[in-house]
Structure formats: C-alpha cells, structure tokens
Amino acid sequence: MIRLTHVLIIIFGIVMLLLTFNQFRKKKLNYLGFMIWSSVWIILIAGILLFKVIERVATLFLNIRTFDLFVIVAILIIFIVIFLLNYSINENRKKIEEIVEETALKEAKKK
C-alpha cells in the first residue's frame, strides 16, 4: 500500500529532477553536477517505489529498520556533497588567488 508521504516524496523527487535538468539546460549546472543530482533524485524515487523490497532486505540482511537505512544513506550523501563543495571552494579560491596575483603584477608594471 502506498502512503500519502510516499506520493509526496515521489512528486518532490520528480520536481527536483525537472529543476536539475532545467539548471543543466541553462548551463548553470555542469555535467558532473547534473549527473550527481539526477542520481540522487532518481535513487530517492526508486527507493520509495521499491520501499517494500528495501524494507525486507534491510530487516533480513542488515537487521535494521528501513527508516534507519534511509537516514544512514542520507547522511552519507550529505558527506559526499560537503566533500564536493569543499573541493569546489578550494578550486575557486586557487583561481581567485591566481587572478589577483596576475592583476597585481600588471598594476605594478604600469607604475
């Protein structure tokens, strides 16, 4: 039996998948970001559609509740996103430092 919360989560996943595609189409999201976020939303939708199967596997093999499994996976995804954001921030910082250094050298040569 599908619950109201399942329907709402599926609708949320579809809307987020459409928004992700829209951002990629407008070139506001690169290919890697598009693939990562699309995968997250597709896994969310599949997880809800296959809820009973996941529930059986979680209790049979892992001996944990389904909710606990979803929480663990969500925490892992959050750590991955934080890692990727940290990497991106460091790359941008390096680029900004290079631009500032080049600009300062050009300004110094002019004087």
Z-matrix of the N, CA and C atoms (Angstrom, degrees):
N
C 1 1.445
C 2 1.531 1 109.25
N 3 1.301 2 115.69 1 130.86
C 4 1.455 3 120.23 2 -179.59
C 5 1.530 4 108.79 3 -90.55
N 6 1.300 5 115.33 4 135.60
C 7 1.455 6 121.23 5 -176.98
C 8 1.525 7 110.21 6 -95.64
N 9 1.318 8 115.75 7 164.92
C 10 1.460 9 121.20 8 177.47
C 11 1.526 10 110.59 9 -61.42
N 12 1.318 11 116.70 10 -39.92
C 13 1.467 12 119.48 11 179.11
C 14 1.525 13 111.13 12 -62.41
N 15 1.331 14 117.36 13 -35.48
C 16 1.460 15 120.66 14 177.81
C 17 1.526 16 110.33 15 -64.18
N 18 1.326 17 116.30 16 -43.45
C 19 1.463 18 120.72 17 179.60
C 20 1.524 19 110.01 18 -62.58
N 21 1.332 20 116.65 19 -44.12
C 22 1.463 21 120.49 20 179.60
C 23 1.529 22 111.53 21 -63.33
N 24 1.319 23 117.22 22 -40.46
C 25 1.462 24 120.53 23 179.36
C 26 1.527 25 110.48 24 -67.62
N 27 1.318 26 117.72 25 -38.75
C 28 1.466 27 120.77 26 177.50
C 29 1.528 28 109.98 27 -64.51
N 30 1.324 29 117.41 28 -43.65
C 31 1.467 30 120.49 29 177.50
C 32 1.520 31 110.08 30 -61.63
N 33 1.338 32 117.15 31 -44.41
C 34 1.458 33 121.70 32 177.34
C 35 1.529 34 110.69 33 -58.02
N 36 1.328 35 117.51 34 -45.81
C 37 1.458 36 121.67 35 179.90
C 38 1.514 37 112.60 36 -61.88
N 39 1.324 38 116.94 37 -41.49
C 40 1.467 39 120.88 38 179.09
C 41 1.523 40 110.75 39 -66.58
N 42 1.332 41 116.66 40 -43.52
C 43 1.470 42 120.07 41 178.32
C 44 1.533 43 110.03 42 -62.00
N 45 1.306 44 117.59 43 -44.19
C 46 1.465 45 120.41 44 -179.83
C 47 1.524 46 111.24 45 -66.52
N 48 1.319 47 117.45 46 -35.58
C 49 1.466 48 121.18 47 176.16
C 50 1.525 49 110.29 48 -64.16
N 51 1.321 50 117.12 49 -42.36
C 52 1.466 51 121.13 50 177.37
C 53 1.528 52 111.54 51 -65.41
N 54 1.332 53 117.25 52 -41.82
C 55 1.462 54 120.64 53 177.27
C 56 1.527 55 111.53 54 -63.99
N 57 1.330 56 116.55 55 -38.78
C 58 1.462 57 120.82 56 177.68
C 59 1.519 58 110.40 57 -62.97
N 60 1.324 59 117.07 58 -44.76
C 61 1.465 60 120.67 59 178.27
C 62 1.522 61 110.89 60 -63.75
N 63 1.324 62 116.89 61 -40.02
C 64 1.458 63 121.16 62 178.98
C 65 1.529 64 110.96 63 -62.29
N 66 1.335 65 117.30 64 -43.17
C 67 1.464 66 120.93 65 178.63
C 68 1.531 67 111.26 66 -65.38
N 69 1.321 68 116.60 67 -37.15
C 70 1.464 69 120.61 68 177.67
C 71 1.529 70 110.20 69 -67.24
N 72 1.309 71 116.75 70 -41.83
C 73 1.458 72 121.26 71 -179.61
C 74 1.526 73 111.56 72 -64.40
N 75 1.338 74 117.44 73 -34.28
C 76 1.464 75 122.12 74 178.88
C 77 1.533 76 112.15 75 -82.64
N 78 1.340 77 116.50 76 3.97
C 79 1.474 78 123.31 77 179.81
C 80 1.528 79 112.33 78 65.27
N 81 1.326 80 117.83 79 25.18
C 82 1.457 81 121.94 80 175.60
C 83 1.525 82 111.23 81 -93.73
N 84 1.324 83 115.93 82 -4.90
C 85 1.456 84 122.55 83 -179.47
C 86 1.523 85 107.28 84 -137.68
N 87 1.340 86 115.94 85 128.09
C 88 1.468 87 118.29 86 -179.06
C 89 1.529 88 110.61 87 -77.47
N 90 1.326 89 115.38 88 175.57
C 91 1.460 90 120.50 89 -174.95
C 92 1.530 91 111.76 90 -62.94
N 93 1.330 92 116.47 91 -42.56
C 94 1.469 93 119.64 92 179.79
C 95 1.521 94 110.92 93 -62.08
N 96 1.326 95 116.65 94 -46.07
C 97 1.459 96 120.52 95 178.10
C 98 1.513 97 111.93 96 -61.90
N 99 1.327 98 115.49 97 -39.99
C 100 1.465 99 120.05 98 177.74
C 101 1.522 100 110.82 99 -61.69
N 102 1.319 101 116.96 100 -45.47
C 103 1.466 102 120.36 101 -179.08
C 104 1.525 103 111.35 102 -65.79
N 105 1.321 104 117.14 103 -42.17
C 106 1.469 105 120.55 104 -178.88
C 107 1.530 106 110.32 105 -64.04
N 108 1.339 107 116.74 106 -51.47
C 109 1.462 108 119.43 107 -176.61
C 110 1.518 109 112.01 108 -69.42
N 111 1.333 110 117.37 109 -35.98
C 112 1.464 111 119.30 110 175.98
C 113 1.524 112 110.33 111 -62.36
N 114 1.328 113 115.78 112 -41.02
C 115 1.467 114 119.91 113 178.11
C 116 1.526 115 111.26 114 -62.64
N 117 1.315 116 116.72 115 -41.63
C 118 1.474 117 120.36 116 179.05
C 119 1.523 118 110.30 117 -60.08
N 120 1.332 119 117.15 118 -47.26
C 121 1.466 120 119.97 119 -177.03
C 122 1.522 121 111.30 120 -70.22
N 123 1.328 122 117.98 121 -37.10
C 124 1.466 123 120.67 122 178.30
C 125 1.527 124 110.45 123 -67.22
N 126 1.327 125 116.82 124 -40.69
C 127 1.471 126 120.61 125 178.03
C 128 1.530 127 110.06 126 -65.15
N 129 1.331 128 116.97 127 -38.63
C 130 1.465 129 120.37 128 177.06
C 131 1.530 130 110.63 129 -60.73
N 132 1.322 131 116.43 130 -48.02
C 133 1.463 132 120.71 131 -179.79
C 134 1.533 133 110.35 132 -64.03
N 135 1.325 134 116.99 133 -45.36
C 136 1.470 135 120.66 134 -179.93
C 137 1.527 136 110.66 135 -63.95
N 138 1.331 137 116.45 136 -38.30
C 139 1.459 138 120.02 137 179.13
C 140 1.522 139 112.50 138 -61.72
N 141 1.320 140 115.85 139 -36.80
C 142 1.466 141 119.45 140 178.03
C 143 1.523 142 110.65 141 -74.99
N 144 1.332 143 116.69 142 -41.70
C 145 1.469 144 119.21 143 -179.79
C 146 1.531 145 111.89 144 -66.10
N 147 1.320 146 116.53 145 -31.83
C 148 1.470 147 121.56 146 179.85
C 149 1.527 148 111.39 147 -103.64
N 150 1.318 149 116.68 148 30.03
C 151 1.462 150 121.65 149 -174.03
C 152 1.533 151 112.78 150 -56.83
N 153 1.322 152 117.09 151 -45.15
C 154 1.476 153 120.38 152 -177.96
C 155 1.528 154 111.06 153 -64.51
N 156 1.319 155 117.13 154 -40.52
C 157 1.467 156 120.56 155 178.82
C 158 1.522 157 109.94 156 -64.48
N 159 1.333 158 116.27 157 -45.50
C 160 1.464 159 120.32 158 179.15
C 161 1.524 160 110.40 159 -63.17
N 162 1.319 161 116.05 160 -37.70
C 163 1.464 162 120.59 161 179.04
C 164 1.532 163 110.87 162 -62.54
N 165 1.319 164 116.86 163 -43.59
C 166 1.469 165 120.18 164 179.14
C 167 1.525 166 111.67 165 -65.81
N 168 1.325 167 116.37 166 -44.61
C 169 1.470 168 120.61 167 -179.51
C 170 1.526 169 110.33 168 -64.07
N 171 1.323 170 116.52 169 -42.65
C 172 1.460 171 120.57 170 -178.53
C 173 1.523 172 111.72 171 -62.72
N 174 1.308 173 116.85 172 -42.53
C 175 1.465 174 118.83 173 -178.58
C 176 1.527 175 111.83 174 -78.19
N 177 1.325 176 117.50 175 -34.21
C 178 1.455 177 120.77 176 -176.83
C 179 1.528 178 111.88 177 -75.11
N 180 1.324 179 117.03 178 -51.77
C 181 1.456 180 120.09 179 -173.36
C 182 1.528 181 113.62 180 -93.53
N 183 1.312 182 116.95 181 -39.11
C 184 1.460 183 120.22 182 -174.71
C 185 1.520 184 113.45 183 -97.95
N 186 1.305 185 116.62 184 -12.97
C 187 1.460 186 122.84 185 179.41
C 188 1.535 187 111.94 186 56.22
N 189 1.331 188 116.23 187 39.23
C 190 1.464 189 120.91 188 175.87
C 191 1.526 190 109.01 189 -131.37
N 192 1.326 191 114.76 190 162.20
C 193 1.454 192 119.74 191 177.80
C 194 1.520 193 110.05 192 -74.77
N 195 1.315 194 117.45 193 156.17
C 196 1.455 195 122.71 194 -178.75
C 197 1.522 196 111.05 195 -61.69
N 198 1.309 197 116.13 196 -42.29
C 199 1.465 198 120.07 197 179.80
C 200 1.521 199 110.55 198 -59.68
N 201 1.331 200 116.79 199 -41.91
C 202 1.464 201 120.57 200 178.66
C 203 1.525 202 110.94 201 -61.76
N 204 1.317 203 116.59 202 -39.72
C 205 1.460 204 120.76 203 178.05
C 206 1.523 205 110.47 204 -62.99
N 207 1.327 206 117.73 205 -45.30
C 208 1.457 207 121.00 206 178.76
C 209 1.528 208 111.31 207 -62.85
N 210 1.316 209 117.32 208 -38.78
C 211 1.468 210 120.96 209 178.66
C 212 1.530 211 110.31 210 -65.18
N 213 1.313 212 117.51 211 -43.27
C 214 1.460 213 121.26 212 179.19
C 215 1.528 214 110.52 213 -62.23
N 216 1.323 215 116.82 214 -45.18
C 217 1.471 216 120.84 215 179.27
C 218 1.529 217 110.04 216 -64.28
N 219 1.327 218 117.66 217 -41.16
C 220 1.462 219 120.89 218 178.93
C 221 1.520 220 111.30 219 -62.48
N 222 1.318 221 116.98 220 -41.39
C 223 1.467 222 120.47 221 178.47
C 224 1.527 223 110.15 222 -64.44
N 225 1.312 224 117.53 223 -40.91
C 226 1.465 225 120.46 224 177.46
C 227 1.530 226 111.23 225 -62.84
N 228 1.310 227 117.20 226 -41.70
C 229 1.466 228 120.68 227 177.84
C 230 1.525 229 110.47 228 -63.69
N 231 1.319 230 117.19 229 -40.44
C 232 1.465 231 120.78 230 177.89
C 233 1.526 232 110.26 231 -61.50
N 234 1.322 233 117.89 232 -42.67
C 235 1.467 234 120.51 233 177.82
C 236 1.526 235 111.49 234 -62.98
N 237 1.316 236 117.52 235 -39.58
C 238 1.467 237 120.78 236 178.25
C 239 1.527 238 110.34 237 -64.14
N 240 1.324 239 116.82 238 -44.25
C 241 1.467 240 120.66 239 179.32
C 242 1.521 241 110.68 240 -63.50
N 243 1.325 242 117.82 241 -42.24
C 244 1.462 243 121.18 242 177.77
C 245 1.523 244 110.67 243 -61.97
N 246 1.317 245 117.40 244 -42.06
C 247 1.462 246 121.00 245 178.29
C 248 1.526 247 110.76 246 -61.72
N 249 1.331 248 117.20 247 -46.26
C 250 1.462 249 120.61 248 -179.74
C 251 1.530 250 111.56 249 -65.68
N 252 1.310 251 117.42 250 -38.52
C 253 1.462 252 120.45 251 176.63
C 254 1.527 253 111.31 252 -64.79
N 255 1.319 254 116.53 253 -41.21
C 256 1.458 255 120.59 254 178.30
C 257 1.527 256 110.52 255 -62.77
N 258 1.312 257 117.09 256 -42.75
C 259 1.461 258 121.63 257 177.60
C 260 1.529 259 110.53 258 -61.00
N 261 1.318 260 116.37 259 -45.81
C 262 1.462 261 121.11 260 -179.70
C 263 1.524 262 111.39 261 -63.51
N 264 1.317 263 117.30 262 -41.68
C 265 1.460 264 121.31 263 178.35
C 266 1.522 265 110.49 264 -62.05
N 267 1.316 266 117.72 265 -43.78
C 268 1.465 267 120.82 266 179.38
C 269 1.521 268 111.59 267 -64.48
N 270 1.328 269 117.62 268 -40.23
C 271 1.465 270 121.17 269 177.58
C 272 1.532 271 110.41 270 -63.32
N 273 1.320 272 116.92 271 -43.51
C 274 1.462 273 120.64 272 178.69
C 275 1.522 274 111.46 273 -65.38
N 276 1.317 275 117.15 274 -38.33
C 277 1.463 276 121.35 275 177.74
C 278 1.522 277 110.44 276 -60.91
N 279 1.338 278 116.78 277 -44.31
C 280 1.460 279 120.74 278 178.83
C 281 1.525 280 111.26 279 -62.19
N 282 1.319 281 117.18 280 -42.27
C 283 1.471 282 120.85 281 179.26
C 284 1.528 283 110.83 282 -64.07
N 285 1.320 284 116.62 283 -42.10
C 286 1.470 285 120.51 284 179.01
C 287 1.521 286 110.27 285 -63.69
N 288 1.332 287 117.58 286 -42.33
C 289 1.464 288 120.78 287 178.45
C 290 1.524 289 111.05 288 -61.29
N 291 1.335 290 117.50 289 -40.71
C 292 1.458 291 120.81 290 178.16
C 293 1.528 292 111.34 291 -64.58
N 294 1.321 293 117.25 292 -42.76
C 295 1.464 294 121.22 293 179.42
C 296 1.522 295 110.75 294 -64.39
N 297 1.327 296 117.08 295 -43.39
C 298 1.466 297 121.12 296 179.28
C 299 1.527 298 110.09 297 -63.43
N 300 1.314 299 116.34 298 -41.96
C 301 1.467 300 120.11 299 179.81
C 302 1.528 301 110.84 300 -63.70
N 303 1.325 302 117.30 301 -45.38
C 304 1.471 303 121.04 302 178.54
C 305 1.523 304 111.27 303 -62.43
N 306 1.323 305 116.70 304 -42.96
C 307 1.468 306 120.87 305 179.27
C 308 1.518 307 110.78 306 -64.24
N 309 1.309 308 117.38 307 -41.61
C 310 1.470 309 120.42 308 179.83
C 311 1.515 310 110.58 309 -65.18
N 312 1.326 311 118.03 310 -40.07
C 313 1.461 312 120.79 311 178.40
C 314 1.528 313 110.98 312 -65.50
N 315 1.319 314 118.10 313 -40.26
C 316 1.462 315 121.72 314 178.12
C 317 1.518 316 110.95 315 -64.62
N 318 1.325 317 116.30 316 -42.28
C 319 1.472 318 120.91 317 179.03
C 320 1.542 319 110.54 318 -65.35
N 321 1.312 320 117.00 319 -37.86
C 322 1.455 321 121.06 320 179.85
C 323 1.526 322 110.81 321 -67.90
N 324 1.315 323 117.78 322 -36.56
C 325 1.463 324 122.21 323 179.19
C 326 1.532 325 111.25 324 -68.54
N 327 1.328 326 117.43 325 -33.07
C 328 1.447 327 121.55 326 -179.75
C 329 1.529 328 111.40 327 -67.16
N 330 1.298 329 117.65 328 -31.12
C 331 1.474 330 121.90 329 -176.23
C 332 1.468 331 109.29 330 -88.81
